[in-house]
Amino acid sequence: MNQALKVRRRVRGLMRPALQLIVFGSLPLSFGCDIGQKTEPREQTTSSSGAGGTSAASGSSGAGGGGVSAVSNLPVPPGSGAEPQPSGAAQNLVVLPWAGFHSAVTYTFDDAQPSHIAHWPELKAEGIRGTFYLNTLSQASEAGFDATWQDALKDGWELGNHTVHHCYANGMCTNGATFTTIDAELDDVTTYIEGTAKQADVWTAAYPFGDTGYEPASMSRFFLARGVSPGTIAPGGATDPFNLPCIAAVAAGGEPASKFSGDIDAARAQGSWLIFLFHSIAPTSQAWYATTDITAITGSIDHAKSLADVWIDSVVNVGAYWVAQKLVAGAAPTTNGGATSWSWKLPAHFPPGKFLRVTVDGGKLSQGGHALAWDAHGYYEVALDAGTLSLSP
């Protein structure tokens, strides 16, 4: 029998129903992680208090409750940190969208431009995680090219694939470059990111000019890709994972911080994920396209950071949570001996070591025979690599 599937949002420590979905199963299941190593399920005997490092690399993106979870490395959402463990019936599994935050925002920067290198210190100082989508055509000619992306990676930023030459998928180039093949355009950038920048893998891409002619090749290499169509992403929506929408800075002369802050407020009101797209950053002597002043960018970041219930993070981190929350929500539960279990299979190229945050009315949640600990910020943390979750009285 179909069951109403509730999604709850955490808003400044309070839980409230958000939207209704329908799934098959004997119990209601609801839905709502950081570039890391594969995490095997393990027994959790203490509550995660969000203790840990506070740098962007350790997962402090978003103001939230401060710090990160020692279990998942996800940032801690706002709240009292003294939520009692549920003691009711073993039912009503709810996956929290956006890791318990109300909405999410990601800052992406395309083309590996000289102005990105020049203004990396200001972006770094903001203490967030974002995504640089790299072309590698200018590697040999841009001073600080390798060092900048290596440093960004150390600070937890994601390096994504934007092809070598930034041409259309049909081979037409507008910058005087020479297109190779779609496969080579993508694979050579991945080789650079893994071999020179030293990122463990490459999980997401952004299409040059938003050209979805790259989509078939991207689907066999990545688990997400960003386009250029305008829009935001709902937690349970049907957005194409290989053509994620964004809000792009394109106005002549550049938009002010207030415009981007307004975009953040609108996404927050919707409870959605907003991906920003920036190109050239002023001041710069190399204004390639759609130049935006660095103060407009950092001003909007400061605004997002002032909203404790907005999660600021990279495409791979927020995107992994978005994909997984829908996947687990759609898993059909099975019952055996009074216990209810859910199983799922992560998509190809999904990053390892990711988690979801869930609540139940009561009972014991476990993975691989090991009980999950209750986090006093109001959730359990579920390891996605395990592929199964059980709830028993």
Buried (B, 14 or more C-beta within 10 A) or exposed (E): EEBEBBBBBBBEBEBEEBBEBEBEBEBBBBBBBBBBEEBEBEEBEEBBBBEBEBBBBBBBBBBBBBBBBBBBBBBBBBBEBEBEEBEEEBBBBBBBBBBBBBBBBBBBBBBBBBBBBBBBEBBBEBBBBBBBBBBBBBBEEBEEBEEBBBBBBEBBBBBBBBBBBBBBBEBEBEEEBEBBEBEBBBBBBBBBBBEBBEBEEBBBBBBBBBBBBBBEBBBEBBBBBBBBBEBBBBBBEEBEBBBBBBBBBBEEEBBBBEBBBBBBBBBBEBBBBBBBBBBBBBEBEEBBEBBBBBBBBBBBBEBBBEBBBBBBBBBBBBBBBBBBBBBBBBBEBEEEEEBBBBBBEBEEBBBBBBBBBBBBBBBEBBBBEBBBBBBBBBBBBBBBBBBBBBBBE
